[in-house]
Amino acid sequence: MGDMNLRKNKCFILTAFAGLIALFAAGCGEENKPHTIEPAFYYWKSQAVFNGTEEATLKKLSQKLYVKFFDVVWDPQRKEAGPVAKVQFGTKSRQFLSENQIRIIPTVFITNETLRYLDSGTTVLLASRLAALIENTAKEQLPDAPVSEVQIDCDWTAQTRDKYFLLLQHIKQYPWIQGKTLSATIRLYQCKYMHRTGVPPVDRGLLMCYNMGNLKDPATTNSILDPKELELYTSSLNRYPLELDVAFPLFNWKVLFRQDKYTGLIQDLPTAALDVPGLTNRKGNTYRLLKDTLLLGYELHKDDLIRQEDSNFDDIMKSARILKPKIRNEKLTVSLYHLDSLTLNNYTTYELQTILSSLH
């Protein structure tokens, strides 16, 4: 009797063990299942005039382009929300997009401040006006380009979520947008704290894998991209209810601190201009000014601190490895921000191709 029970127990243990292995293998198989990737770029300039580098990159790597059509900001004098920085396409660029069949996704950025000033009535009215302007801009600027998706970009918070979601609902009901995919950008904190910030009523989300650190904190190492921070914010990503596309950064900037207080961003200042003996004291990716100076139009003071922040290729790939097993949907777009020759020149074509295919 004891031997029989022992054999039964062994069989039970082996069966249970085999079941656990099968379950684990199924889970791993699901995580390692390859995704179908559509590569894309963002274009964030009001004057849409592509140069040779930008055209060549699009032709070689992508047929999908998210284009910022305009920003929506609050006008304190008129006390109403309105569009600024409307896109204008150059004739040659328009022709290039048409000849190469580049799909355009109209994208609109709405400031969170704008939402704070709205009530339900003005929110509904704004939705109608924005949707109409998106339609008119698409027809006027790109009459030959079919539009299958519209994207709204907003850094909404728990306090503004209800108005933002109402805005999205009414944008989606606009006749020209009905039948098209409506997507919304998702910040990392909006993903991690979705019980507070909510999930937008759209067809798809696009996870922005950048601007994750505290830009204004002198102790921050890199506010653009930090794989360790990304991992912390995406621990529950596989439970996010929307299908998600992904955007990685390509850009860089310098952050200026004066008397240890954030002063602003410095663009287009070569790092080599700071690496001058007697001008700065370098420590890691920070530069402390040793004297007052005027550098390429920037007035810098003694003891100013400048932090160099980059979208490092290795960090992007580390981030992709973190995200890959957490993305549930089989098909997704991987976008790079953004299509700008100065930025693109920091990467080889192979590196760009590798990033775009990193979630496959």
C-alpha positions as CSV (number, residue, x, y, z in Angstrom):
1,M,0.0,0.0,0.0
2,G,2.8,2.4,0.9
3,D,4.7,1.6,-2.4
4,M,1.4,2.2,-4.4
5,N,0.9,5.5,-2.7
6,L,4.5,6.4,-3.3
7,R,4.1,5.6,-7.0
8,K,0.9,7.6,-7.2
9,N,2.6,10.6,-5.5
10,K,5.5,10.3,-8.0
11,C,3.1,10.2,-10.9
12,F,1.2,13.2,-9.5
13,I,4.4,15.2,-9.0
14,L,5.7,14.3,-12.5
15,T,2.4,15.2,-14.1
16,A,2.2,18.5,-12.2
17,F,5.8,19.3,-13.1
18,A,5.2,18.5,-16.7
19,G,2.1,20.8,-16.6
20,L,4.2,23.6,-15.1
21,I,6.8,23.2,-17.8
22,A,4.2,23.3,-20.5
23,L,2.6,26.4,-19.0
24,F,6.0,28.1,-18.7
25,A,6.9,27.1,-22.3
26,A,3.6,28.5,-23.5
27,G,4.2,31.7,-21.7
28,C,7.7,32.1,-23.0
29,G,6.4,31.3,-26.5
30,E,3.8,34.0,-26.2
31,E,6.5,36.5,-25.0
32,N,8.9,35.5,-27.7
33,K,6.4,35.5,-30.5
34,P,7.7,37.9,-33.2
35,H,5.8,41.1,-33.8
36,T,5.0,42.5,-37.2
37,I,6.6,45.9,-37.4
38,E,5.7,48.9,-39.5
39,P,8.5,51.5,-39.3
40,A,7.7,55.2,-39.1
41,F,9.1,58.6,-38.3
42,Y,7.8,61.8,-36.7
43,Y,8.1,65.1,-38.3
44,W,7.8,68.1,-35.9
45,K,8.5,71.2,-38.0
46,S,6.0,73.8,-39.1
47,Q,7.8,74.3,-42.4
48,A,7.6,70.8,-44.0
49,V,10.5,71.1,-46.4
50,F,12.6,67.9,-46.6
51,N,16.3,68.0,-47.5
52,G,18.2,65.2,-49.2
53,T,19.1,63.4,-46.1
54,E,15.5,63.3,-44.8
55,E,14.2,62.2,-48.2
56,A,16.8,59.5,-48.5
57,T,16.0,58.2,-45.0
58,L,12.3,58.0,-45.7
59,K,12.7,56.3,-49.0
60,K,15.1,53.7,-47.5
61,L,13.5,53.0,-44.1
62,S,9.8,54.0,-43.9
63,Q,6.6,54.8,-45.8
64,K,4.8,56.2,-42.7
65,L,5.2,59.7,-41.3
66,Y,3.5,61.2,-38.3
67,V,3.3,65.0,-39.1
68,K,2.4,67.6,-36.5
69,F,-0.3,69.6,-38.2
70,F,-0.5,72.2,-35.5
71,D,-0.4,72.9,-31.7
72,V,-3.4,73.8,-29.6
73,V,-2.7,76.3,-26.8
74,W,-4.6,78.6,-24.5
75,D,-4.7,82.2,-25.5
76,P,-5.0,84.2,-22.2
77,Q,-6.0,87.4,-23.9
78,R,-8.8,86.0,-25.9
79,K,-9.5,83.4,-23.2
80,E,-10.0,80.6,-25.6
81,A,-8.1,77.7,-27.1
82,G,-6.7,77.9,-30.6
83,P,-4.2,76.5,-33.1
84,V,-0.7,77.8,-33.6
85,A,2.3,76.7,-35.7
86,K,0.2,75.2,-38.5
87,V,2.2,73.1,-40.9
88,Q,3.0,74.3,-44.4
89,F,4.3,71.8,-47.0
90,G,6.8,72.9,-49.6
91,T,5.8,72.0,-53.2
92,K,8.8,69.6,-53.7
93,S,8.1,67.9,-50.4
94,R,4.5,67.5,-51.3
95,Q,5.5,65.9,-54.6
96,F,8.1,63.7,-52.9
97,L,5.5,62.3,-50.5
98,S,3.1,61.6,-53.3
99,E,5.6,60.0,-55.6
100,N,6.9,57.7,-52.9
101,Q,3.5,56.9,-51.5
102,I,4.4,58.0,-48.0
103,R,1.4,57.6,-45.6
104,I,0.7,60.7,-43.5
105,I,-0.8,60.6,-40.0
106,P,-2.0,64.0,-39.0
107,T,-0.9,64.6,-35.4
108,V,-2.1,67.4,-33.1
109,F,-0.4,68.5,-29.9
110,I,-2.7,69.9,-27.2
111,T,-1.2,71.5,-24.1
112,N,-2.5,70.3,-20.7
113,E,-2.8,73.9,-19.7
114,T,-5.5,74.3,-22.4
115,L,-7.6,71.5,-20.9
116,R,-7.5,73.2,-17.5
117,Y,-9.4,76.2,-18.8
118,L,-12.1,74.3,-20.6
119,D,-15.6,73.4,-19.4
120,S,-17.7,70.6,-21.0
121,G,-19.4,73.0,-23.4
122,T,-16.1,74.5,-24.7
123,T,-14.5,71.1,-24.9
124,V,-17.2,69.8,-27.2
125,L,-16.9,72.9,-29.4
126,L,-13.1,72.7,-29.5
127,A,-13.3,69.0,-30.6
128,S,-15.4,70.0,-33.6
129,R,-13.1,72.9,-34.5
130,L,-10.0,70.8,-34.2
131,A,-11.4,67.9,-36.2
132,A,-12.5,70.3,-39.0
133,L,-9.1,72.0,-39.1
134,I,-7.3,68.6,-39.3
135,E,-9.6,67.7,-42.3
136,N,-9.1,71.1,-44.0
137,T,-5.3,71.0,-43.5
138,A,-5.1,67.5,-44.9
139,K,-7.2,68.4,-48.0
140,E,-5.4,71.7,-48.6
141,Q,-1.8,70.7,-47.9
142,L,-1.9,67.0,-49.0
143,P,-4.8,66.6,-51.4
144,D,-3.4,63.4,-52.9
145,A,-2.5,61.7,-49.6
146,P,-5.0,59.2,-48.2
147,V,-5.4,59.5,-44.4
148,S,-6.3,56.4,-42.4
149,E,-5.2,57.5,-38.9
150,V,-5.3,60.7,-36.8
151,Q,-3.2,61.1,-33.7
152,I,-3.7,63.4,-30.7
153,D,-0.8,64.1,-28.5
154,C,-1.4,65.5,-25.0
155,D,0.3,65.3,-21.6
156,W,-3.0,65.0,-19.7
157,T,-3.2,64.4,-16.0
158,A,-5.6,62.9,-13.5
159,Q,-7.1,66.4,-13.0
160,T,-7.7,67.0,-16.8
161,R,-8.5,63.4,-17.9
162,D,-12.3,63.8,-18.0
163,K,-12.1,66.9,-20.3
164,Y,-9.5,65.3,-22.4
165,F,-11.4,62.1,-22.8
166,L,-14.6,64.0,-23.7
167,L,-12.6,65.9,-26.3
168,L,-11.4,62.6,-27.8
169,Q,-14.9,61.1,-27.9
170,H,-16.2,64.1,-29.9
171,I,-13.2,64.2,-32.2
172,K,-13.9,60.5,-33.0
173,Q,-17.5,61.3,-33.8
174,Y,-16.6,63.9,-36.4
175,P,-17.7,62.6,-39.9
176,W,-14.4,62.8,-41.6
177,I,-12.6,61.0,-38.8
178,Q,-15.3,58.3,-38.4
179,G,-13.9,55.1,-40.0
180,K,-10.3,56.2,-39.4
181,T,-8.1,55.0,-36.6
182,L,-7.9,57.5,-33.8
183,S,-4.7,57.1,-31.7
184,A,-3.3,58.9,-28.7
185,T,0.2,59.2,-27.3
186,I,0.7,57.6,-23.9
187,R,3.4,58.9,-21.6
188,L,5.2,56.4,-19.3
189,Y,3.6,57.7,-16.1
190,Q,0.2,57.6,-17.8
191,C,0.8,53.9,-18.5
192,K,2.1,53.1,-15.0
193,Y,-0.6,55.1,-13.1
194,M,-3.5,54.3,-15.5
195,H,-5.8,53.9,-12.5
196,R,-5.3,57.6,-11.8
197,T,-4.9,59.1,-15.3
198,G,-7.3,56.7,-17.0
199,V,-7.1,55.1,-20.5
200,P,-8.1,57.3,-23.4
201,P,-11.2,56.3,-25.5
202,V,-9.2,55.8,-28.7
203,D,-8.4,52.8,-31.0
204,R,-4.7,52.7,-30.3
205,G,-2.1,54.1,-28.0
206,L,1.5,55.1,-28.9
207,L,3.9,54.7,-26.0
208,M,6.4,57.5,-25.9
209,C,9.7,56.0,-24.6
210,Y,11.4,59.3,-23.9
211,N,11.3,62.3,-21.7
212,M,11.1,60.1,-18.6
213,G,13.4,61.8,-16.1
214,N,13.1,65.1,-14.2
215,L,14.5,67.5,-16.8
216,K,14.7,70.3,-14.2
217,D,16.6,68.4,-11.5
218,P,20.4,69.0,-11.6
219,A,20.9,65.4,-10.2
220,T,19.2,63.8,-13.2
221,T,21.7,62.0,-15.5
222,N,19.6,61.8,-18.7
223,S,16.0,62.9,-18.8
224,I,15.5,61.8,-22.4
225,L,16.1,58.1,-22.0
226,D,17.1,55.9,-19.1
227,P,16.5,52.1,-19.5
228,K,16.4,51.7,-15.7
229,E,13.6,54.3,-15.4
230,L,11.8,52.7,-18.4
231,E,11.8,49.3,-16.7
232,L,10.3,50.8,-13.5
233,Y,7.5,52.5,-15.5
234,T,6.6,49.5,-17.6
235,S,6.3,46.8,-15.0
236,S,2.6,46.4,-15.7
237,L,2.7,47.3,-19.4
238,N,1.3,43.9,-20.5
239,R,-1.9,44.8,-18.7
240,Y,-2.5,48.0,-20.5
241,P,-5.9,47.6,-22.2
242,L,-5.0,49.4,-25.5
243,E,-2.9,48.0,-28.3
244,L,0.3,50.0,-28.3
245,D,2.7,51.3,-30.9
246,V,6.1,52.5,-29.7
247,A,8.2,55.6,-30.3
248,F,11.9,55.9,-29.5
249,P,14.0,59.1,-29.4
250,L,16.8,60.2,-31.7
251,F,17.2,63.7,-30.5
252,N,19.7,65.3,-28.1
253,W,19.9,68.6,-26.2
254,K,21.8,70.4,-23.5
255,V,20.2,71.5,-20.3
256,L,21.3,74.7,-18.7
257,F,21.3,75.3,-14.9
258,R,22.2,78.7,-13.4
259,Q,22.8,78.8,-9.6
260,D,21.5,75.1,-9.6
261,K,18.2,76.2,-11.1
262,Y,16.9,75.0,-14.4
263,T,17.2,77.9,-17.0
264,G,16.3,76.3,-20.3
265,L,17.4,74.0,-23.1
266,I,20.3,74.8,-25.5
267,Q,19.8,73.5,-29.0
268,D,22.4,73.1,-31.8
269,L,25.4,73.8,-29.7
270,P,28.2,71.3,-30.6
271,T,29.7,69.5,-27.6
272,A,33.1,70.2,-29.0
273,A,32.5,73.9,-28.3
274,L,32.4,73.1,-24.6
275,D,35.3,70.7,-24.6
276,V,37.8,73.6,-24.6
277,P,40.6,73.8,-21.9
278,G,40.1,76.7,-19.6
279,L,36.4,77.1,-20.6
280,T,34.7,74.3,-18.7
281,N,35.4,71.6,-16.2
282,R,33.9,68.4,-17.4
283,K,32.5,65.6,-15.2
284,G,30.7,62.8,-17.0
285,N,28.1,64.4,-19.2
286,T,28.1,67.8,-17.4
287,Y,30.2,70.9,-18.0
288,R,30.8,73.6,-15.4
289,L,31.7,77.0,-16.9
290,L,34.9,78.4,-15.6
291,K,34.3,82.0,-16.9
292,D,31.7,84.2,-18.6
293,T,31.5,83.6,-22.3
294,L,29.4,84.2,-25.4
295,L,29.2,80.9,-27.3
296,L,27.5,80.7,-30.7
297,G,24.9,83.2,-29.6
298,Y,24.4,81.8,-26.1
299,E,25.4,84.0,-23.2
300,L,26.9,81.8,-20.5
301,H,28.1,82.7,-17.0
302,K,30.8,81.5,-14.8
303,D,29.6,78.5,-12.7
304,D,26.7,77.7,-15.1
305,L,26.2,73.9,-15.4
306,I,25.4,72.4,-18.7
307,R,24.2,68.8,-18.9
308,Q,24.6,67.0,-22.3
309,E,21.7,64.6,-22.9
310,D,21.6,62.1,-25.8
311,S,19.5,59.3,-27.2
312,N,22.2,56.7,-27.0
313,F,21.9,53.8,-29.5
314,D,22.8,51.2,-26.8
315,D,20.3,52.7,-24.4
316,I,17.6,52.6,-27.1
317,M,18.4,48.9,-27.7
318,K,18.3,48.1,-24.0
319,S,14.9,49.8,-23.8
320,A,13.7,47.8,-26.7
321,R,14.7,44.5,-25.0
322,I,12.8,45.6,-21.9
323,L,9.7,46.4,-23.9
324,K,9.6,43.5,-26.4
325,P,8.2,40.8,-24.1
326,K,5.6,43.2,-22.7
327,I,4.0,44.2,-25.9
328,R,0.8,42.1,-26.3
329,N,-0.3,43.1,-29.8
330,E,1.1,41.2,-32.8
331,K,1.2,44.2,-35.1
332,L,2.7,47.6,-34.1
333,T,4.4,50.7,-35.5
334,V,7.8,51.5,-34.3
335,S,8.5,55.3,-34.7
336,L,11.6,57.4,-34.4
337,Y,11.4,61.0,-33.2
338,H,12.2,62.7,-35.4
339,L,13.0,63.1,-39.1
340,D,15.7,65.8,-39.0
341,S,19.0,65.7,-40.8
342,L,21.0,67.0,-37.9
343,T,19.6,64.3,-35.7
344,L,19.8,61.6,-38.3
345,N,23.5,62.3,-38.9
346,N,24.2,61.0,-35.4
347,Y,23.3,57.5,-36.5
348,T,24.3,55.1,-39.2
349,T,21.7,53.6,-41.5
350,Y,22.3,50.3,-39.9
351,E,21.7,51.7,-36.4
352,L,18.4,53.2,-37.6
353,Q,17.3,50.0,-39.3
354,T,18.3,48.0,-36.1
355,I,16.2,50.3,-33.9
356,L,13.2,50.1,-36.2
357,S,13.3,46.3,-36.2
358,S,14.2,45.9,-32.5
359,L,10.7,44.9,-31.4
360,H,10.3,42.3,-34.1
